[in-house]
């Protein structure tokens, strides 16, 4: 059971990291603002889901969302 849970958590964290990285790279490229918004929304949704499913602690997910949003907004400004 622990091995299955570990694999599931690893997959979820890998997906999270990819979504966060894509949102940050889109924001720093100064490209399409709609694409950045969609990427940020996707990353936020994945972080919230990870918190609900126990992959991340609730406050850890909130901290990541806050920092990511702040970085994306400052990169767009």
Buried (B, 14 or more C-beta within 10 A) or exposed (E): EEEEEEEEBEEBEEBBEEBBEBBBEBBEEEEEEEBBBEBBEBBBEBBBBBBEEEBBEEEEBBEBBEEBBEBBEEBBE
